[in-house]
Amino acid sequence: MDRRSFIVGSTALVWLPGCVSKPTMQLKYAQVQSAGLMGIGMNIVMSVHNANKFDVQIRNVRVRTTIQDRWALPPLAYSPNIWLRAKHTTPVNAPVIIPWQLVPPLLGATASSPSIRYHVEGEADVTATSSLNIKSDNYPVDEEGTIPRAALLAAARVNFPYLQ
């Protein structure tokens, strides 16, 4: 690395944290992928908008999810390795497994609601700007949202046909 690249990269590292906008997420849809031995496998697709003037790569994600402020799902670690282009919205997939033992009480507790609340917190490893390759590990993730109850109910009927 030549001296000029080092100075530009070092300056960007100092400047970046104060001027970075956290990408915003919105649930696009949730779809059931499988009903297997471990539970109901779902794919949550989020629309992630990167308002920054530079690209951001999501390399690794390590999160813990709580459903309805009550039930903790198993910790999740995955590597989407996806670039969020500057000033664009990108679909990002997030795999989720809801263990079978949680399904009946969860559906019972949400019987009068069309959606199920979730809270995700943890860390992500990100890279800002593909040209400078500035990496930040353990970037905090703290998001809330909902998934359609009907999608979970449809998958649950494989093992629990009596559920409403």
Secondary structure by P-SEA (a helix, b strand, c coil): ccaaaaaaaaaaaaacccccccbbbbbccccccccccccbbbbbbbbccccccbbbbbccccccccccccccccbbbbbccccccccbbbbbbbbbbbcccccaaaaaaaccccbbbbbbbbbbbbbcccccccccccccccccccccaaaaaaaacccccccc
